[in-house]
Amino acid sequence: MIFWPFDAKMTGLPVHVNPLGTYIMFAGTPYAHLMVYQHPKGIQ
């Protein structure tokens, strides 16, 4: 996780779970952070 104060709308990243990549979790809250999803065995 990378924590940083930012406006989720300005990033263009999705705010819903994206199992194939990065998304913003808890957008619009003080706990917003960038999630980088990574399956331990890769995409199957």
SERO-4910 file (N, C-alpha, C, O; in steps of 0.05 Angstrom, whole numbers):
BEGIN
 pado doro    nc1    nc2    nc3   cac1   cac2   cac3    cc1    cc2    cc3    oc1    oc2    oc3
  Met    A     17    -23      0      0      0      0     18     25      0     39     25     13
  Ile    A      8     45    -14     22     70    -14      2     91     -5    -19     95    -17
  Phe    A      8    105     17     -9    125     28      0    152     18     24    159     19
  Trp    A    -19    168      8    -11    195     -1    -37    211     -3    -57    201    -13
  Pro    A    -37    236      5    -61    253      2    -65    260    -27    -48    273    -39
  Phe    A    -87    251    -39    -92    257    -67   -122    256    -72   -138    247    -56
  Asp    A   -130    267    -95   -158    266   -104   -161    243   -123   -150    243   -144
  Ala    A   -177    223   -114   -180    199   -130   -190    204   -158   -182    191   -177
  Lys    A   -208    224   -162   -219    230   -188   -198    240   -207   -199    235   -231
  Met    A   -178    254   -197   -157    265   -214   -137    244   -224   -123    248   -243
  Thr    A   -136    221   -210   -116    201   -218   -125    185   -242   -108    175   -258
  Gly    A   -152    182   -246   -162    165   -268   -161    135   -261   -167    119   -279
  Leu    A   -153    128   -237   -153    100   -229   -180     92   -219   -195    108   -209
  Pro    A   -187     66   -222   -213     57   -212   -214     58   -182   -194     56   -168
  Val    A   -239     60   -172   -243     60   -142   -257     35   -133   -264     33   -109
  His    A   -260     16   -151   -272    -10   -144   -251    -31   -147   -232    -28   -161
  Val    A   -255    -54   -134   -236    -76   -134   -230    -83   -163   -248    -88   -180
  Asn    A   -204    -83   -170   -195    -90   -196   -175   -113   -193   -151   -108   -189
  Pro    A   -184   -138   -196   -166   -161   -191   -143   -163   -211   -125   -180   -208
  Leu    A   -142   -146   -232   -121   -148   -251   -101   -125   -249    -82   -123   -265
  Gly    A   -104   -108   -228    -85    -86   -226    -90    -69   -202    -97    -78   -181
  Thr    A    -85    -43   -205    -85    -23   -184   -112    -10   -182   -126     -6   -202
  Tyr    A   -120     -3   -157   -144     12   -153   -142     28   -127   -124     22   -111
  Ile    A   -159     48   -124   -159     64   -100   -179     53    -80   -203     51    -86
  Met    A   -170     45    -57   -187     34    -36   -195     57    -17   -178     73    -10
  Phe    A   -220     57     -8   -231     77     11   -228    105      0   -222    124     15
  Ala    A   -233    109    -26   -232    135    -38   -251    154    -24   -273    147    -16
  Gly    A   -242    179    -20   -258    199     -7   -257    199     23   -272    214     36
  Thr    A   -241    182     34   -238    181     63   -209    188     71   -191    187     53
  Pro    A   -203    193     96   -175    198    104   -158    172    102   -134    174    104
  Tyr    A   -171    150     97   -157    124     95   -152    115     67   -144     92     62
  Ala    A   -158    132     47   -155    125     19   -125    117     14   -107    130     24
  His    A   -122     96     -1    -95     88     -8    -96     72    -34   -117     63    -43
  Leu    A    -73     69    -46    -69     55    -72    -64     26    -66    -45     19    -53
  Met    A    -81      9    -77    -78    -20    -74    -67    -31   -100    -77    -25   -122
  Val    A    -47    -47    -98    -35    -61   -122    -40    -90   -117    -27   -103   -101
  Tyr    A    -60   -101   -132    -68   -129   -128    -47   -147   -141    -38   -141   -164
  Gln    A    -40   -168   -127    -20   -186   -138    -27   -214   -128    -26   -220   -104
  His    A    -34   -232   -146    -40   -260   -139    -13   -274   -136      4   -271   -153
  Pro    A    -10   -289   -114     17   -301   -109     25   -321   -131     49   -326   -135
  Lys    A      7   -332   -146     14   -351   -167      9   -340   -195     10   -355   -215
  Gly    A      3   -315   -197     -3   -302   -222    -32   -307   -230    -47   -321   -216
  Ile    A    -40   -295   -252    -68   -298   -261    -71   -325   -274    -56   -333   -291
  Gln    A    -92   -339   -265    -97   -365   -275   -124   -367   -288   -131   -388   -298
***
